[in-house]
Amino acid sequence: MGVSKMKADLKELFRQAEEMHPEMMKEWQFLVDRDCGPDCKEGVDRTVRDTADFLEAIGFSVRFHVYENAGNMLVAEYGDMNSPFVVLTGHLDTVFARGTVAGRPFAEENGRVTGPGVLDMKGGITILLYVCKILAENGYDRYPLKIILAGDEETGHARSGAAGDYLKEARGALMGFNLETGFTDNRVIVERKGVFQCRFDTEGIGAHAGNNPEDGRSAVRELSRKVWDIEELTDRTKGTNVNVGVFSGGTVANAVPEKASCVVDVRFRTNAELERVQRGLEKIAASSYVEGTKTTYTPIVRVAAMEKLPGTDELFSRAEKAAEESGLPPMKADSVGGGSDSAYLTAAGVPTLCALGVKGQYNHTVREWAEESSLTERTKLMLALLMKL
């Protein structure tokens, strides 16, 4: 790595972070007060461009993955990318529809900040930007940095090629940090279950239930038998749960139902488990209990699991020690059921820590809030990690 040319030690970087708090608050507000929901590609893309301008101004090179039907992806690089690098990642979109900002813009009261996406994850983006600014302005040279910011995380990249682009961009990284929603109890996420949802549509033969029921082939009967088979794919010893959460069929009580459908939700700890479940679902769809019925199987949502890699525990232990040595709140490792783009980093073989953004509660709802004080606290944490690990 050679002799560092850093102009400041960690204590001085912390002082600069504290001094920049008012400026960071303005940036946080700027990011929140623009609609960036799934129906606002133009808003997301403007935010991508503004974020790129910020990073270019402090010495990063930038490039884009452009998508026709989803928010674009920003990739920014600092240092010699032929050397082992560190990934900082997050997303610039939110779940909130066009017009939400006008109704409830960024606001701060009694140490709590509110507004659409304030927690998930415009606060984390603000931290990421100012960590990069502080480091770059002080001659950081410990690791090359690669920033990957998606524009369509909240829709699971269903209308773009961002998932594949994530994998390509992350390969070769030493470690990754996702500035996603932080928890108020200082949990840091080392593992996330993946999410897969699909739909089964069964078509039978309709008939009058009184006059000629023998001519009918009940889609409800067929699909209800399948529900048992679907949920039998659950294997809790491996962290896999398969749930049929929605079921509908038929139109009136006095007719043999011609159609039925259900929606399946799968949660899985490893991507290999999802492959097993998918094979099972395809087999169930292809078979029939009621002769004359036909079932189609349609995937809807797929979010890969953030798997715990062999190097994850070591990375967390080192991060925990760095936080302690820096006088920051103690961290706790945890596994959760909700997905994030950290999954694509671990799929590329990169040990990753997630949920390093501002702390708060109730993301994806009108009650979403974040702790103002955590903006500086988590900026210091990221500075400590990038200086000490």
N, C-alpha and C positions, 0 to 999 in steps of 0.2 A: 504493500500500500504506500510505502515511502513516507517521507516527512510531511506532516500536515502543514498547510499554509493558512489554516483558520486564523482569523483575526481576533476571535473572542472565545472564551471558555463558556461552559454551560451556564454558569452563574450570570454572565453577561447576556447570554441569549435569553435567559428567563427574564432579566430586567427589560430587555427590548420587547418581549412578548407582553409584559405588563403595560409598557408604555404605549404599545400599539392597540390596546383594547378598544379605545373609542373608534379608531379607524376600522378595526375588525367588525365592530357593531354596525357601522355604515355599510360595509361590504355584505354582511349578513342580511341587512334590510334590502339592499339592492337585489340580492339573489332571490329573496322570498317574494318581493313585490313584482313578480312577473309570472303570469300563468304558464305553467310547464307541464300540464297534464297530458294524458294520452291523446287528446284531441287538439293539442297545441304544438304541433311539430315546429311551427315557425318560432314560438316562444322558446322552446328547448334549443333550437339551432342558434338563435340569437345569444342565448346564455352560453352555449358552447363557444361561440365566437368571442364573446366578452371575456370568458375564462382563458381562452387561448391568448388574447391580447395581454392579459395580466401576466401570464407565464412568460410570454415572449419578452415583455419589458424587463424581466429579471434574469434573462439569459437562457431560457429554455428554447429548444427548437420544437415546433409543433407540426402536427399533421392530423388528417381526419379520415375516418371511415364514414362515407356518406351513404345514407339509405333513403330510398324513395318514400317509404311509408312509415318511417319511425325517426325519432330524434337521432342525430348523428353522434358518433363517438369521437372524442378528442384523445389523442396520444401526445404527450409532451415529454421531452427527454433532456437530461442535464448531465454532462460529463461524458466520459468515454464508454459508449454502450457496447464496446467489444470486451469490456471487463464485467465481472459478475455485478449485477445491479439489484436494486431494491425497487419493488413496485408499491406505489401508493394509489389507491383506487377508491371509486365511489360512483355515484350517478347524479345527473343534473335534472332528471325529470321527477314529477310527483304524481300522486294518484288523483289530484283534484281537477275538476272540469274547468273549462274556460269560464271566466267571470268570477271565479272564487275570490281572487285577490281583491277585486273591487268591493266585495262584501265584508271581508275581514282581512285587511292588510296586516303587515308586520306591526307588532305592538309590544311594549315592555312595561311591566308593572310589578312592583315588589319582587324583583329578581327573577321573574318568569317572563319568557319571551313566547309570543304566540304568532300564528300566521300559517298559511298553507305550506307544508314542507319545512317548517322551521326546524323540526327535529329530524325528519326523514326526507332529504338529508342536507339541507342548505347550510346548517350549522357545521356539519362535518366538512363540507366543501370549503367553507370559510377557513376552518382550521388548516386544511391541506394547503390552501393558497398561501397563508401567512407563515406556516412552517417553511414552505419553499422559499418565500421571500426573505425571511430572517436568515436561513442557511445560505442562500445564494449571495446575499449582501455581505456576508461574513466569510466568503471564500470556502464554502463547504467542499471537501474533497475526500471524504471517507468512503463513500460509495457513489457510483452513478445512480441517478434517480429516473425512474420511468413512471409517469402519471397516466393512468387509464381511466377515463371518465365516460361512462355510458350515457346515452340519451333516452334509453327505453327499458330500464331495469324493471320498472313497475309492471310492465306487460310481459315480462319474461322473455324479451327479445323475440316475441312471436312473429313480428312483421319485419324482421331484419336478420342480417347475418352476424349480429354482434357476438353471439355466443362463440362462434368459430373464430372470430377476430380476437376475442379475449384470450382464447387458448394460444393462438399464434403469438400475440404480443407478450404474454406472460412467460413463455418458455425461456428457460435459462436464468430466471431470477433466483437470487439467494433466499429471499424472504419477501412476504407481502403483508401490507397493512391496509385494512378497509376502514374508512372513516364513517361507517354506517352508524345508525342510531345507537347512542350509548345508554347504558342502564344506570339508574340512580344509585344502585348498590355496588357500582364499580366492577360488575362482571365483564369479563372479556371473553368473547366467544371463540372457541377453538374447534367447534364442530357444529354443523347445521344439517338437519335432515333435508333431503330433497323432497320436491312435490311433483306429483304427476296426476293429471286428471284426464279422464276420457269419458266418452259417451257410448252407451249401447242402445241401438235402435232395433227393435224386433218388429217384423211384419208378419202377420198371420192372415187368416181369411175370416172376414166378417160374416155373421149370419144372425138371423132372428133367434133369440134365446128360447122362444116358445114354439115357433112353427117348425124350424129346421136346425136345431142346434148341432145335429150330427154333421152338417155341412161346414161348420165353422172350425177354425183352428185358432185357439186363443193365444194371442201374443202375450197377454198378461200371465197366463199359466207358464208359458215358455220362459219368459224373462224372470219371473219370480223364482223358478227353479234355478236359473243361472245365478241369481243373487247369492244363494248359499255357496255355490262354487267360487264365485268371485271373492267373497269375504274369507273363504277357506285359504286363500293365498297369503293371509296374514301370518307372519312369523315374528312374534314379539321377542324371541330369543336373539334375533338379529336386528331388532329395532324397526321392523317393518309392520305397518298397519294398513289394511285395505278396507275402505268403508264405502258403502253405497249410501250416499246422503240424500239423493233425490230419486224419486220413482214416480212415474205417471203412466196411465194407460186407459184405454177405453173412452167412450163418450157418454153412454147411458147404461143403466143397469140391465135393460132387457135386450142387449145385443152381445154376442160373442165378440170380444174386443179384437179389432183388426191390427191395432198398433199399441206398442208400449215402449217406454224408454227409461233409462236410468243414467245417472252421472256418478262416476266412481272417483274417489280421492285416495291416492296412495302416498304414504309418507315412508321414507327409506333412509337408512343411515349410510349405505354404500351404493354406488351406482351399479355394482354387480347385482345387488338385490333387485334393483329396478328392472334390469334385463330379465331376471328370472320371472318377476311378476308380469312383465309385458308378454313374455312367451306364453304364460298361463292364460292371460286375458285373451290373447289371439286364439288360443286353442278352444277356450270356452265359447267365444263368438262363433267359431266355425262349426261347432257341434249343435245338435238339436235334441230336445226331449219330445217335443210335439211335432210329429211329422207334418210337413207342409209349411212350417215357419222358417223364416230366414232372419239372421241377425247381422247387423253391421257394427263395426267397432271403429270409433273415431277418436284419436288423441286430441286433446284440447290444450293442455298446459304441461310443460316439462321444465322444471327447475332442478338442475343437478344438485346432488348433495355436496356440501363442503365437508370432505372427509378429513379425519384426523390422520395426518401423515406421520411417518417415523420421526421426523424432525420437529413436529409441532410442540410436543411437551417440552423439549429442550428450548425452543424459541420462547415459549411462555415463561419458563423458569428464568431465562436471561432477562426478559422484559420485566418480570416481577422484581428481580434484583435491581435493575436499573431504576425503576420507579422508587423503590425503597431508598436507594442510595441518594436519590435526588429530592427526597423529602416530600414525595407525592403520595396520595392516598393508596393504600394497598389494593392490589388487583386480585380478582378471583376468576379462575378458569371455569367455563360452563359450556354445556351443549344445549341447543335449543331446537325447536321444531320448524321455525320459520326460515325461509331460504334467503340467500343473497348472492351477489356476483362473486363473492369469495370462492364459491364452488368452482369457478372456472380457473382460478389461480391454483387451487389444490389439484384440480384435474390435470393441470400442466406440471404437477410435481413440486409446487412451491409451498412450503410451510407458511401458513397465514394466520394472522390474528385479526379478528373482526369486532365490530361494535366499539370503535375507538373515537367516535364522534362526540358531539355535545350530548349531555345526559338529559333525560326527560321521560315523558310518558305519552301514551295515547296517540301514537302516529297513525295515520290514515283516517283520523276522525276530526271533527270540529273541536274536540277538546285537546288536541295536540299542544304540548308545551315543552319548553326546554329551559334548563337552568342557565341564566346569563353567566354566572361565575364559572361554569364548566367550559366556557369558550376559551378562557385563558388557561385553566387547569389542564385541559386536554391538549392545548397547544404546547404547553410545557412537557407533557408526557411524550408527545411525538418527537419533540426536540431531544429529549433524553434518550429515547429509543434509537434515533438515528445517529446520535453522538456516541452512544455507549455499546450498542450491540455489534 
